[in-house]
Protein backbone atom coordinates (compact mmCIF):
# COMPACT_ATOMS: atom_id res chain seq x y z
CA UNK A 1 0.00 0.00 0.00
CA UNK A 2 1.37 3.39 -0.99
CA UNK A 3 1.31 5.80 1.92
CA UNK A 4 -1.30 8.46 1.49
CA UNK A 5 -3.07 6.65 -1.40
CA UNK A 6 -6.68 6.74 -0.25
CA UNK A 7 -7.87 4.80 -3.27
CA UNK A 8 -5.82 1.74 -2.20
CA UNK A 9 -6.75 1.86 1.46
CA UNK A 10 -9.44 -0.22 3.12
CA UNK A 11 -10.99 0.46 6.49
CA UNK A 12 -12.98 -1.98 8.61
CA UNK A 13 -16.15 -0.62 10.18
CA UNK A 14 -19.12 -1.97 12.06
CA UNK A 15 -22.20 -2.48 9.89
CA UNK A 16 -24.16 0.22 11.71
CA UNK A 17 -21.36 2.75 11.25
CA UNK A 18 -21.11 1.96 7.55
CA UNK A 19 -24.85 2.53 6.96
CA UNK A 20 -25.01 5.77 8.94
CA UNK A 21 -22.05 7.31 7.13
CA UNK A 22 -22.59 5.90 3.63
CA UNK A 23 -23.53 9.20 2.02
CA UNK A 24 -20.63 11.04 3.63
CA UNK A 25 -18.13 8.30 2.65
CA UNK A 26 -19.13 8.31 -0.99
CA UNK A 27 -18.70 12.06 -1.27
CA UNK A 28 -15.38 12.16 0.52
CA UNK A 29 -14.02 9.15 -1.32
CA UNK A 30 -14.66 10.64 -4.73
CA UNK A 31 -13.06 13.94 -3.80
CA UNK A 32 -10.01 12.40 -2.12
CA UNK A 33 -9.42 9.79 -4.80
CA UNK A 34 -9.44 12.40 -7.54
CA UNK A 35 -6.97 14.61 -5.75
CA UNK A 36 -4.61 11.88 -4.55
CA UNK A 37 -4.66 9.37 -7.35
CA UNK A 38 -1.20 10.30 -8.64
CA UNK A 39 1.78 9.34 -6.50
CA UNK A 40 4.28 11.99 -5.59
CA UNK A 41 7.04 10.23 -7.60
CA UNK A 42 6.27 11.02 -11.26
CA UNK A 43 8.64 8.29 -12.56
CA UNK A 44 6.27 5.40 -11.67
CA UNK A 45 4.13 5.45 -14.80
CA UNK A 46 2.98 1.82 -14.55
CA UNK A 47 1.85 2.33 -11.01
CA UNK A 48 -0.06 5.42 -12.17
CA UNK A 49 -2.06 3.44 -14.77
CA UNK A 50 -2.71 0.56 -12.43
CA UNK A 51 -3.84 2.82 -9.66
CA UNK A 52 -5.99 4.87 -12.02
CA UNK A 53 -7.74 1.85 -13.53
CA UNK A 54 -8.38 0.18 -10.20
CA UNK A 55 -9.67 3.42 -8.71
CA UNK A 56 -12.09 3.96 -11.61
CA UNK A 57 -13.56 0.47 -11.30
CA UNK A 58 -13.97 0.83 -7.58
CA UNK A 59 -15.60 4.27 -8.01
CA UNK A 60 -18.18 2.84 -10.41
CA UNK A 61 -18.93 -0.05 -8.07
CA UNK A 62 -19.26 2.35 -5.14
CA UNK A 63 -21.62 4.58 -7.15
CA UNK A 64 -23.85 1.64 -8.10
CA UNK A 65 -23.89 0.37 -4.53
CA UNK A 66 -24.89 3.79 -3.22
CA UNK A 67 -28.04 3.83 -5.38
CA UNK A 68 -29.20 0.35 -4.41
CA UNK A 69 -32.53 0.51 -2.51
CA UNK A 70 -31.92 -0.18 1.11
CA UNK A 71 -28.22 0.62 1.06
CA UNK A 72 -28.55 4.35 0.61
CA UNK A 73 -32.19 5.41 0.47
CA UNK A 74 -31.47 9.14 0.67
CA UNK A 75 -29.12 8.98 -2.30
CA UNK A 76 -31.68 7.04 -4.30
CA UNK A 77 -34.38 9.66 -3.59
CA UNK A 78 -31.98 12.49 -4.43
CA UNK A 79 -31.20 10.94 -7.80
CA UNK A 80 -34.89 10.50 -8.60
CA UNK A 81 -35.64 14.12 -7.70
CA UNK A 82 -32.81 15.38 -9.92
CA UNK A 83 -34.12 13.28 -12.80
CA UNK A 84 -37.66 14.65 -12.32
CA UNK A 85 -36.39 18.24 -12.22
CA UNK A 86 -34.44 17.83 -15.44
CA UNK A 87 -37.44 16.20 -17.14
CA UNK A 88 -39.78 18.98 -16.00
CA UNK A 89 -37.49 21.69 -17.39
CA UNK A 90 -37.25 19.82 -20.69
CA UNK A 91 -41.04 19.43 -21.01
CA UNK A 92 -41.61 23.08 -20.09
CA UNK A 93 -39.20 24.18 -22.79
CA UNK A 94 -41.09 22.09 -25.33
CA UNK A 95 -44.44 23.60 -24.25
CA UNK A 96 -43.13 27.15 -24.48
CA UNK A 97 -41.81 26.72 -27.99
CA UNK A 98 -44.31 24.32 -29.54
CA UNK A 99 -47.84 24.90 -28.26
CA UNK A 100 -49.70 23.27 -31.14
CA UNK A 101 -47.50 20.16 -31.09
CA UNK A 102 -48.27 19.53 -27.44
CA UNK A 103 -52.01 19.99 -27.88
CA UNK A 104 -52.17 17.68 -30.86
CA UNK A 105 -55.90 17.07 -30.42
CA UNK A 106 -56.71 20.78 -30.74
CA UNK A 107 -58.65 21.64 -33.82
CA UNK A 108 -56.96 24.42 -35.77
CA UNK A 109 -60.41 25.92 -36.16
CA UNK A 110 -60.32 26.79 -32.45
CA UNK A 111 -57.77 29.49 -33.16
CA UNK A 112 -58.75 32.94 -34.33
CA UNK A 113 -56.30 34.47 -36.80
CA UNK A 114 -56.44 37.84 -38.49
CA UNK A 115 -55.85 38.92 -42.07
CA UNK A 116 -53.26 41.51 -42.89
CA UNK A 117 -53.20 44.75 -44.89
CA UNK A 118 -56.40 46.37 -43.60
CA UNK A 119 -57.44 49.93 -44.39
CA UNK A 120 -59.41 51.96 -41.90
CA UNK A 121 -61.87 54.19 -43.73
CA UNK A 122 -63.23 56.26 -40.89
CA UNK A 123 -65.06 58.58 -43.26
CA UNK A 124 -67.47 55.90 -44.48
CA UNK A 125 -70.73 56.30 -42.55
CA UNK A 126 -74.29 55.18 -42.85
CA UNK A 127 -76.46 57.64 -44.72
CA UNK A 128 -79.82 56.38 -43.50
CA UNK A 129 -81.55 58.02 -40.58
CA UNK A 130 -82.34 56.24 -37.35
CA UNK A 131 -85.86 55.20 -36.54
CA UNK A 132 -86.50 55.94 -32.87
CA UNK A 133 -88.55 53.21 -31.32
CA UNK A 134 -89.69 51.69 -28.08
CA UNK A 135 -91.51 54.65 -26.52
CA UNK A 136 -94.77 54.58 -24.65
CA UNK A 137 -94.53 58.28 -23.97
CA UNK A 138 -93.59 60.10 -27.19
CA UNK A 139 -93.15 63.35 -25.32
CA UNK A 140 -89.96 61.93 -23.85
CA UNK A 141 -88.45 61.80 -27.32
CA UNK A 142 -88.01 65.53 -27.15
CA UNK A 143 -84.99 64.82 -24.96
CA UNK A 144 -83.22 63.50 -28.06
CA UNK A 145 -81.92 66.17 -30.37
CA UNK A 146 -83.77 65.80 -33.64
CA UNK A 147 -81.07 67.46 -35.71
CA UNK A 148 -78.54 64.77 -34.85
CA UNK A 149 -78.12 61.24 -36.13
CA UNK A 150 -76.45 58.49 -34.12
CA UNK A 151 -75.45 55.17 -35.65
CA UNK A 152 -73.11 52.25 -35.08
CA UNK A 153 -69.93 52.66 -37.08
CA UNK A 154 -68.26 49.26 -36.96
CA UNK A 155 -69.89 47.68 -39.98
CA UNK A 156 -69.20 50.44 -42.50
CA UNK A 157 -66.20 52.31 -41.19
CA UNK A 158 -63.73 49.46 -41.65
CA UNK A 159 -62.53 48.21 -45.00
CA UNK A 160 -60.30 45.16 -45.26
CA UNK A 161 -58.22 43.84 -48.09
CA UNK A 162 -57.63 40.15 -48.41
CA UNK A 163 -54.05 39.07 -48.07
CA UNK A 164 -51.80 36.45 -46.64
CA UNK A 165 -52.20 35.80 -42.94
CA UNK A 166 -49.00 36.61 -41.04
CA UNK A 167 -47.76 34.11 -38.53
CA UNK A 168 -49.05 35.12 -35.09
CA UNK A 169 -46.58 36.19 -32.43
CA UNK A 170 -48.08 33.54 -30.19
CA UNK A 171 -51.29 32.30 -28.64
CA UNK A 172 -53.53 33.83 -26.01
CA UNK A 173 -55.50 31.57 -23.69
CA UNK A 174 -58.43 33.21 -21.95
CA UNK A 175 -60.47 32.15 -18.95
CA UNK A 176 -63.43 34.51 -18.71
CA UNK A 177 -64.58 35.02 -15.13
CA UNK A 178 -67.81 36.17 -13.51
CA UNK A 179 -71.38 36.01 -14.74
CA UNK A 180 -72.54 35.99 -18.35
CA UNK A 181 -72.21 39.71 -19.07
CA UNK A 182 -68.95 40.18 -17.21
CA UNK A 183 -67.56 37.34 -19.31
CA UNK A 184 -68.91 38.94 -22.51
CA UNK A 185 -67.23 42.26 -21.83
CA UNK A 186 -64.01 40.51 -20.80
CA UNK A 187 -63.92 38.42 -23.97
CA UNK A 188 -64.52 41.51 -26.09
CA UNK A 189 -61.56 43.21 -24.44
CA UNK A 190 -59.40 40.14 -25.07
CA UNK A 191 -60.32 40.19 -28.76
CA UNK A 192 -58.92 43.73 -28.93
CA UNK A 193 -55.82 42.76 -26.96
CA UNK A 194 -55.17 39.78 -29.25
CA UNK A 195 -55.46 42.13 -32.20
CA UNK A 196 -53.02 44.61 -30.67
CA UNK A 197 -50.48 41.86 -30.05
CA UNK A 198 -51.01 40.05 -33.37
CA UNK A 199 -51.80 36.89 -31.45
CA UNK A 200 -54.02 33.93 -32.20
CA UNK A 201 -56.89 33.89 -29.71
CA UNK A 202 -57.98 30.45 -28.58
CA UNK A 203 -61.72 30.11 -28.05
CA UNK A 204 -62.20 31.29 -24.46
CA UNK A 205 -63.06 29.01 -21.58
CA UNK A 206 -65.78 30.17 -19.19
CA UNK A 207 -65.94 30.50 -15.43
CA UNK A 208 -67.48 27.46 -13.73
CA UNK A 209 -66.72 28.56 -10.16
CA UNK A 210 -68.68 31.79 -9.82
CA UNK A 211 -71.66 32.15 -7.49
CA UNK A 212 -73.96 30.13 -9.77
CA UNK A 213 -71.41 27.40 -10.70
CA UNK A 214 -72.77 27.05 -14.22
CA UNK A 215 -70.91 24.26 -16.12
CA UNK A 216 -71.74 25.71 -19.57
CA UNK A 217 -68.83 26.12 -21.97
CA UNK A 218 -68.34 28.76 -24.67
CA UNK A 219 -69.92 26.62 -27.37
CA UNK A 220 -72.97 25.96 -25.15
CA UNK A 221 -73.86 29.65 -24.90
CA UNK A 222 -72.43 31.32 -28.00
CA UNK A 223 -72.47 30.58 -31.69
CA UNK A 224 -68.73 29.89 -31.85
CA UNK A 225 -68.58 29.58 -35.65
CA UNK A 226 -70.25 32.96 -36.06
CA UNK A 227 -67.86 34.41 -33.47
CA UNK A 228 -64.83 33.27 -35.45
CA UNK A 229 -66.18 34.23 -38.85
CA UNK A 230 -67.28 37.67 -37.66
CA UNK A 231 -63.80 38.50 -36.37
CA UNK A 232 -61.69 36.92 -39.08
CA UNK A 233 -61.25 40.02 -41.24
CA UNK A 234 -60.98 42.83 -38.71
CA UNK A 235 -58.45 45.59 -38.47
CA UNK A 236 -54.95 44.89 -37.23
CA UNK A 237 -53.08 47.88 -35.82
CA UNK A 238 -49.32 47.44 -35.96
CA UNK A 239 -48.25 50.23 -33.62
CA UNK A 240 -48.70 48.52 -30.27
CA UNK A 241 -45.45 47.75 -28.48
CA UNK A 242 -45.00 46.91 -24.86
CA UNK A 243 -44.01 44.43 -22.20
CA UNK A 244 -46.92 42.07 -22.92
CA UNK A 245 -45.90 41.78 -26.56
CA UNK A 246 -42.31 41.04 -25.55
CA UNK A 247 -43.56 38.36 -23.18
CA UNK A 248 -45.75 36.85 -25.86
CA UNK A 249 -42.88 36.64 -28.36
CA UNK A 250 -40.67 35.02 -25.74
CA UNK A 251 -43.11 32.56 -24.20
CA UNK A 252 -45.34 32.04 -27.27
CA UNK A 253 -48.33 31.29 -25.04
CA UNK A 254 -49.90 33.66 -22.49
CA UNK A 255 -52.86 32.68 -20.37
CA UNK A 256 -55.15 35.33 -18.88
CA UNK A 257 -56.81 33.75 -15.84
CA UNK A 258 -59.24 36.69 -15.50
CA UNK A 259 -60.71 38.92 -18.17
CA UNK A 260 -62.46 41.66 -16.22
CA UNK A 261 -61.23 45.25 -16.63
CA UNK A 262 -58.47 44.55 -19.14
CA UNK A 263 -58.87 47.75 -21.17
CA UNK A 264 -59.67 51.30 -20.09
CA UNK A 265 -62.94 53.01 -20.95
CA UNK A 266 -61.30 56.01 -22.57
CA UNK A 267 -58.09 57.00 -24.28
CA UNK A 268 -58.23 53.99 -26.64
CA UNK A 269 -57.83 54.55 -30.42
CA UNK A 270 -61.15 54.48 -32.28
CA UNK A 271 -60.28 51.41 -34.39
CA UNK A 272 -59.77 49.40 -31.21
CA UNK A 273 -62.97 50.77 -29.67
CA UNK A 274 -64.88 49.73 -32.79
CA UNK A 275 -63.38 46.26 -32.58
CA UNK A 276 -64.54 45.96 -28.95
CA UNK A 277 -68.08 46.85 -30.03
CA UNK A 278 -67.94 44.50 -32.99
CA UNK A 279 -66.95 41.64 -30.70
CA UNK A 280 -69.44 42.54 -27.97
CA UNK A 281 -72.53 43.35 -30.00
CA UNK A 282 -72.07 41.41 -33.23
CA UNK A 283 -69.58 38.54 -32.89
CA UNK A 284 -70.76 37.27 -29.50
CA UNK A 285 -74.07 35.99 -30.80
CA UNK A 286 -75.84 33.39 -28.71
CA UNK A 287 -76.22 29.79 -29.82
CA UNK A 288 -79.06 28.88 -32.16
CA UNK A 289 -81.14 27.19 -29.43
CA UNK A 290 -80.89 30.22 -27.13
CA UNK A 291 -81.66 32.71 -29.91
CA UNK A 292 -84.66 30.69 -31.06
CA UNK A 293 -86.26 30.42 -27.62
CA UNK A 294 -85.44 34.02 -26.67
CA UNK A 295 -87.16 35.29 -29.81
CA UNK A 296 -90.18 33.12 -29.01
CA UNK A 297 -90.46 34.89 -25.66
CA UNK A 298 -90.36 38.27 -27.42
CA UNK A 299 -93.06 37.21 -29.90
CA UNK A 300 -95.36 36.02 -27.11
CA UNK A 301 -94.94 39.27 -25.20
CA UNK A 302 -95.69 41.30 -28.35
CA UNK A 303 -98.74 39.29 -29.44
CA UNK A 304 -101.58 41.33 -30.95
CA UNK A 305 -99.42 44.42 -31.18
CA UNK A 306 -98.64 44.44 -27.49
CA UNK A 307 -95.71 46.12 -25.81
CA UNK A 308 -93.74 45.23 -22.71
CA UNK A 309 -91.22 46.55 -20.23
CA UNK A 310 -88.12 44.51 -19.37
CA UNK A 311 -87.41 45.17 -15.68
CA UNK A 312 -83.94 44.22 -14.52
CA UNK A 313 -84.87 43.72 -10.88
CA UNK A 314 -81.53 42.78 -9.36
CA UNK A 315 -83.06 42.04 -5.97
CA UNK A 316 -81.32 38.67 -5.75
CA UNK A 317 -79.53 36.95 -2.91
CA UNK A 318 -75.99 37.26 -4.26
CA UNK A 319 -76.31 40.96 -5.09
CA UNK A 320 -77.93 41.85 -1.76
CA UNK A 321 -75.19 39.99 0.10
CA UNK A 322 -72.49 41.68 -1.97
CA UNK A 323 -73.87 45.21 -1.53
CA UNK A 324 -74.93 44.76 2.11
CA UNK A 325 -78.44 46.01 1.32
CA UNK A 326 -81.29 44.62 3.44
CA UNK A 327 -84.06 47.22 3.33
CA UNK A 328 -87.50 45.71 4.08
CA UNK A 329 -86.01 42.29 4.84
CA UNK A 330 -86.48 40.34 8.09
CA UNK A 331 -83.68 40.03 10.65
CA UNK A 332 -83.24 36.39 9.72
CA UNK A 333 -82.86 37.25 6.04
CA UNK A 334 -80.43 40.07 6.80
CA UNK A 335 -78.30 37.71 8.91
CA UNK A 336 -78.30 35.11 6.14
CA UNK A 337 -76.97 37.73 3.72
CA UNK A 338 -74.29 38.81 6.20
CA UNK A 339 -73.06 35.22 6.58
CA UNK A 340 -72.94 34.75 2.83
CA UNK A 341 -70.93 37.95 2.41
CA UNK A 342 -68.34 36.79 4.94
CA UNK A 343 -68.23 33.34 3.36
CA UNK A 344 -67.27 34.55 -0.11
CA UNK A 345 -63.57 35.34 0.21
CA UNK A 346 -63.12 37.48 -2.90
CA UNK A 347 -65.77 39.95 -1.72
CA UNK A 348 -63.44 42.35 0.03
CA UNK A 349 -65.97 44.56 1.83
CA UNK A 350 -67.48 42.77 4.84
CA UNK A 351 -68.77 45.44 7.25
CA UNK A 352 -71.44 47.46 5.40
CA UNK A 353 -74.08 49.87 6.62
CA UNK A 354 -77.02 48.91 4.39
CA UNK A 355 -79.22 51.84 5.45
CA UNK A 356 -76.55 54.40 4.61
CA UNK A 357 -75.80 52.71 1.30
CA UNK A 358 -79.48 52.78 0.29
CA UNK A 359 -79.73 56.52 1.01
CA UNK A 360 -76.68 57.03 -1.23
CA UNK A 361 -78.51 55.31 -4.09
CA UNK A 362 -76.11 52.36 -4.14
CA UNK A 363 -78.59 49.55 -3.45
CA UNK A 364 -80.78 47.59 -5.86
CA UNK A 365 -84.32 48.93 -5.76
CA UNK A 366 -86.86 46.74 -3.95
CA UNK A 367 -89.84 45.32 -5.89
CA UNK A 368 -92.04 47.89 -4.18
CA UNK A 369 -89.74 50.81 -5.07
CA UNK A 370 -89.66 49.65 -8.69
CA UNK A 371 -93.45 49.46 -8.82
CA UNK A 372 -93.81 52.95 -7.37
CA UNK A 373 -91.32 54.31 -9.93
CA UNK A 374 -93.21 52.80 -12.89
CA UNK A 375 -96.53 54.03 -11.58
CA UNK A 376 -95.15 57.55 -11.08
CA UNK A 377 -93.82 57.55 -14.65
CA UNK A 378 -97.32 56.86 -15.90
CA UNK A 379 -97.25 53.21 -16.93
CA UNK A 380 -100.76 51.70 -16.48
CA UNK A 381 -101.49 48.62 -14.40
CA UNK A 382 -102.15 46.61 -17.58
CA UNK A 383 -98.51 46.95 -18.68
CA UNK A 384 -96.71 43.67 -19.35
CA UNK A 385 -93.53 43.40 -17.32
CA UNK A 386 -90.85 40.80 -17.97
CA UNK A 387 -88.54 40.25 -15.00
CA UNK A 388 -84.92 40.10 -16.12
CA UNK A 389 -83.45 38.43 -13.05
CA UNK A 390 -83.12 35.21 -11.14
CA UNK A 391 -85.09 34.34 -8.02
CA UNK A 392 -86.17 37.46 -6.11
CA UNK A 393 -84.99 37.29 -2.51
CA UNK A 394 -87.15 37.68 0.59
CA UNK A 395 -90.36 36.20 1.92
CA UNK A 396 -92.48 38.82 0.16
CA UNK A 397 -90.78 38.34 -3.22
CA UNK A 398 -92.66 40.05 -6.05
CA UNK A 399 -95.89 40.60 -4.11
CA UNK A 400 -95.52 44.39 -3.96
CA UNK A 401 -94.91 44.57 -7.71
CA UNK A 402 -97.76 42.22 -8.59
CA UNK A 403 -100.21 44.27 -6.54
CA UNK A 404 -99.76 47.16 -8.99
CA UNK A 405 -98.80 45.21 -12.12
CA UNK A 406 -100.40 41.74 -12.27
CA UNK A 407 -99.08 40.93 -15.79
CA UNK A 408 -95.64 39.85 -14.63
CA UNK A 409 -93.64 37.36 -16.68
CA UNK A 410 -90.29 35.63 -16.44
CA UNK A 411 -88.71 32.75 -18.32
CA UNK A 412 -90.34 30.09 -16.16
CA UNK A 413 -93.95 31.16 -16.80
CA UNK A 414 -93.69 32.36 -20.39
CA UNK A 415 -92.05 29.18 -21.69
CA UNK A 416 -93.52 25.73 -22.07
CA UNK A 417 -92.11 23.16 -19.67
CA UNK A 418 -90.39 21.20 -22.43
CA UNK A 419 -88.90 24.44 -23.82
CA UNK A 420 -87.26 25.62 -20.63
CA UNK A 421 -86.24 22.19 -19.28
CA UNK A 422 -82.89 21.97 -21.19
CA UNK A 423 -81.84 25.31 -19.67
CA UNK A 424 -82.88 24.65 -16.08
CA UNK A 425 -80.06 25.01 -13.54
CA UNK A 426 -77.85 26.61 -16.22
CA UNK A 427 -77.86 30.17 -14.96
CA UNK A 428 -75.69 31.66 -17.70
CA UNK A 429 -77.91 30.24 -20.42
CA UNK A 430 -81.03 31.50 -18.63
CA UNK A 431 -79.33 34.89 -18.38
CA UNK A 432 -78.74 34.77 -22.14
CA UNK A 433 -82.49 34.25 -22.69
CA UNK A 434 -83.21 37.24 -20.44
CA UNK A 435 -80.66 39.31 -22.34
CA UNK A 436 -82.49 38.75 -25.64
CA UNK A 437 -85.83 39.74 -24.12
CA UNK A 438 -84.33 42.82 -22.48
CA UNK A 439 -82.53 43.91 -25.64
CA UNK A 440 -85.70 43.77 -27.76
CA UNK A 441 -88.07 45.25 -25.17
CA UNK A 442 -90.01 48.45 -25.81
CA UNK A 443 -88.65 49.90 -22.57
CA UNK A 444 -85.76 48.62 -20.49
CA UNK A 445 -85.60 49.60 -16.81
CA UNK A 446 -82.72 48.58 -14.57
CA UNK A 447 -82.74 48.95 -10.81
CA UNK A 448 -79.01 48.36 -10.26
CA UNK A 449 -76.19 49.37 -12.58
CA UNK A 450 -74.50 45.97 -12.74
CA UNK A 451 -72.85 44.12 -15.60
CA UNK A 452 -76.08 43.07 -17.30
CA UNK A 453 -77.59 46.54 -17.05
CA UNK A 454 -74.45 48.05 -18.60
CA UNK A 455 -74.31 45.49 -21.40
CA UNK A 456 -77.99 45.78 -22.39
CA UNK A 457 -77.98 49.57 -22.11
CA UNK A 458 -74.92 49.88 -24.33
CA UNK A 459 -76.27 47.37 -26.84
CA UNK A 460 -79.56 49.30 -27.15
CA UNK A 461 -77.63 52.53 -27.78
CA UNK A 462 -75.46 50.76 -30.33
CA UNK A 463 -78.45 49.50 -32.30
CA UNK A 464 -80.17 52.88 -32.36
CA UNK A 465 -82.24 54.70 -29.79
CA UNK A 466 -84.36 52.39 -27.66
CA UNK A 467 -85.82 53.77 -24.47
CA UNK A 468 -83.81 52.76 -21.42
CA UNK A 469 -84.74 54.23 -18.04
CA UNK A 470 -81.84 54.92 -15.70
CA UNK A 471 -83.45 55.46 -12.27
CA UNK A 472 -82.14 58.27 -10.09
CA UNK A 473 -82.13 55.96 -7.10
CA UNK A 474 -80.75 58.38 -4.55
CA UNK A 475 -83.57 60.85 -5.13
CA UNK A 476 -86.23 58.16 -5.61
CA UNK A 477 -85.65 56.55 -2.21
CA UNK A 478 -85.57 59.97 -0.59
CA UNK A 479 -88.91 60.92 -2.17
CA UNK A 480 -90.48 57.54 -1.32
CA UNK A 481 -89.43 57.89 2.30
CA UNK A 482 -90.93 61.40 2.40
CA UNK A 483 -94.17 60.12 0.87
CA UNK A 484 -94.33 57.19 3.30
CA UNK A 485 -94.02 59.65 6.19
CA UNK A 486 -97.01 61.57 4.84
CA UNK A 487 -94.94 64.62 3.97
CA UNK A 488 -95.41 64.34 0.20
CA UNK A 489 -98.73 63.78 -1.61
CA UNK A 490 -98.83 61.39 -4.58
CA UNK A 491 -99.38 64.09 -7.21
CA UNK A 492 -96.32 66.03 -6.11
CA UNK A 493 -94.29 62.86 -5.76
CA UNK A 494 -95.22 61.73 -9.30
CA UNK A 495 -94.42 65.13 -10.75
CA UNK A 496 -90.97 65.20 -9.15
CA UNK A 497 -90.18 61.67 -10.37
CA UNK A 498 -91.15 62.56 -13.95
CA UNK A 499 -88.99 65.66 -13.80
CA UNK A 500 -86.00 63.69 -12.50
CA UNK A 501 -86.18 61.21 -15.39
CA UNK A 502 -86.97 63.53 -18.26
CA UNK A 503 -83.47 63.07 -19.67
CA UNK A 504 -82.61 59.69 -18.15
CA UNK A 505 -84.09 57.66 -21.02
CA UNK A 506 -81.03 56.21 -22.71
CA UNK A 507 -80.54 58.81 -25.42
CA UNK A 508 -76.99 58.90 -26.84
CA UNK A 509 -74.65 61.28 -25.08
CA UNK A 510 -70.91 61.60 -24.84
CA UNK A 511 -69.42 59.19 -22.35
CA UNK A 512 -68.52 60.82 -19.06
CA UNK A 513 -64.83 60.62 -18.16
CA UNK A 514 -63.86 60.31 -14.50
CA UNK A 515 -60.73 60.26 -12.39
CA UNK A 516 -60.61 56.46 -12.41
CA UNK A 517 -62.42 53.63 -14.25
CA UNK A 518 -64.72 53.06 -11.26
CA UNK A 519 -65.74 56.73 -11.21
CA UNK A 520 -66.54 57.07 -14.89
CA UNK A 521 -69.13 55.75 -17.31
CA UNK A 522 -68.43 52.26 -18.61
CA UNK A 523 -67.48 51.98 -22.27
CA UNK A 524 -69.84 49.02 -22.74
CA UNK A 525 -72.69 50.95 -21.10
CA UNK A 526 -72.22 53.86 -23.49
CA UNK A 527 -70.05 53.21 -26.57
CA UNK A 528 -70.28 56.87 -27.70
CA UNK A 529 -67.77 58.10 -28.68
CA UNK A 530 -65.92 55.20 -30.23
CA UNK A 531 -68.63 53.09 -31.83
CA UNK A 532 -71.40 55.61 -32.43
CA UNK A 533 -71.07 58.15 -35.21
CA UNK A 534 -72.70 61.57 -34.97
CA UNK A 535 -73.89 63.50 -38.02
CA UNK A 536 -75.85 66.73 -38.30
CA UNK A 537 -78.84 66.98 -40.62
CA UNK A 538 -78.46 69.38 -43.50
PETAGI-V257759 format. One record per backbone hydrogen bond with DSSP energy under -1.0 kcal/mol. NH is the residue of the N-H (numbers start at 1). CO is the residue of the C=O. If there is no record, write none. Layout:
nh: {NH & NH}
co: {CO & CO}
This chain:
nh: {5 & 6 & 18 & 19 & 20 & 21 & 22 & 25 & 26 & 27 & 28 & 29 & 30 & 31 & 32 & 33 & 34 & 35 & 36 & 44 & 45 & 48 & 49 & 50 & 51 & 52 & 53 & 54 & 55 & 56 & 57 & 58 & 59 & 60 & 61 & 62 & 63 & 64 & 65 & 66 & 68 & 71 & 72 & 76 & 77 & 78 & 79 & 80 & 81 & 82 & 83 & 84 & 85 & 86 & 87 & 88 & 89 & 90 & 91 & 92 & 93 & 94 & 95 & 96 & 97 & 98 & 102 & 103 & 104 & 106 & 110 & 111 & 112 & 115 & 119 & 124 & 133 & 140 & 141 & 142 & 143 & 144 & 148 & 149 & 151 & 153 & 157 & 159 & 169 & 171 & 172 & 173 & 175 & 176 & 183 & 184 & 185 & 186 & 187 & 188 & 189 & 190 & 191 & 192 & 193 & 194 & 195 & 196 & 197 & 198 & 199 & 200 & 201 & 202 & 203 & 205 & 220 & 221 & 222 & 223 & 224 & 227 & 228 & 229 & 230 & 231 & 234 & 246 & 247 & 248 & 249 & 250 & 251 & 252 & 254 & 256 & 273 & 274 & 275 & 276 & 277 & 278 & 279 & 280 & 281 & 282 & 283 & 284 & 285 & 287 & 291 & 292 & 293 & 294 & 295 & 296 & 297 & 298 & 299 & 300 & 301 & 302 & 305 & 306 & 309 & 310 & 311 & 312 & 313 & 314 & 315 & 316 & 320 & 321 & 322 & 323 & 324 & 329 & 334 & 335 & 336 & 337 & 338 & 339 & 340 & 341 & 342 & 343 & 344 & 347 & 357 & 358 & 359 & 360 & 361 & 362 & 365 & 370 & 371 & 372 & 373 & 374 & 375 & 376 & 377 & 378 & 379 & 383 & 385 & 386 & 387 & 388 & 389 & 393 & 399 & 402 & 403 & 405 & 408 & 409 & 413 & 414 & 420 & 421 & 423 & 424 & 426 & 430 & 431 & 432 & 433 & 434 & 435 & 436 & 437 & 438 & 439 & 440 & 441 & 442 & 443 & 444 & 445 & 446 & 447 & 450 & 454 & 455 & 456 & 457 & 458 & 459 & 460 & 461 & 462 & 463 & 464 & 468 & 469 & 470 & 473 & 476 & 477 & 478 & 479 & 480 & 481 & 482 & 483 & 484 & 485 & 486 & 487 & 493 & 494 & 495 & 496 & 497 & 498 & 499 & 500 & 501 & 511 & 519 & 521 & 526 & 531 & 533 & 535 & 537}
co: {2 & 4 & 14 & 15 & 16 & 17 & 19 & 21 & 22 & 23 & 24 & 25 & 26 & 27 & 28 & 29 & 30 & 31 & 32 & 41 & 43 & 44 & 45 & 46 & 47 & 48 & 49 & 50 & 51 & 52 & 53 & 54 & 55 & 56 & 57 & 58 & 59 & 60 & 61 & 62 & 65 & 68 & 68 & 72 & 73 & 74 & 75 & 76 & 77 & 78 & 79 & 80 & 81 & 82 & 83 & 84 & 85 & 86 & 87 & 88 & 89 & 90 & 91 & 92 & 93 & 94 & 98 & 99 & 102 & 103 & 107 & 108 & 201 & 232 & 159 & 121 & 465 & 137 & 138 & 139 & 140 & 141 & 145 & 535 & 533 & 531 & 153 & 119 & 198 & 252 & 200 & 254 & 256 & 205 & 179 & 180 & 181 & 182 & 183 & 184 & 185 & 186 & 187 & 188 & 189 & 190 & 191 & 192 & 193 & 195 & 194 & 170 & 112 & 172 & 110 & 174 & 217 & 217 & 218 & 285 & 222 & 223 & 224 & 225 & 226 & 227 & 231 & 242 & 243 & 244 & 245 & 246 & 247 & 248 & 171 & 173 & 269 & 270 & 271 & 272 & 273 & 274 & 275 & 276 & 277 & 278 & 278 & 279 & 283 & 221 & 287 & 288 & 289 & 290 & 291 & 292 & 293 & 294 & 295 & 296 & 297 & 298 & 302 & 303 & 384 & 443 & 386 & 445 & 311 & 312 & 313 & 314 & 316 & 317 & 318 & 319 & 320 & 326 & 330 & 331 & 332 & 333 & 334 & 335 & 336 & 337 & 338 & 339 & 340 & 344 & 353 & 354 & 355 & 356 & 358 & 357 & 447 & 366 & 367 & 368 & 369 & 370 & 371 & 372 & 373 & 375 & 374 & 380 & 407 & 309 & 409 & 311 & 387 & 315 & 396 & 398 & 399 & 401 & 406 & 385 & 410 & 410 & 416 & 417 & 420 & 421 & 423 & 426 & 427 & 428 & 429 & 430 & 431 & 432 & 433 & 434 & 435 & 436 & 438 & 308 & 308 & 467 & 310 & 469 & 312 & 448 & 450 & 451 & 452 & 453 & 454 & 455 & 456 & 457 & 458 & 459 & 461 & 505 & 444 & 504 & 471 & 472 & 473 & 474 & 475 & 476 & 477 & 478 & 479 & 480 & 481 & 483 & 482 & 489 & 490 & 491 & 492 & 493 & 494 & 495 & 496 & 497 & 528 & 516 & 512 & 522 & 527 & 151 & 149 & 147}
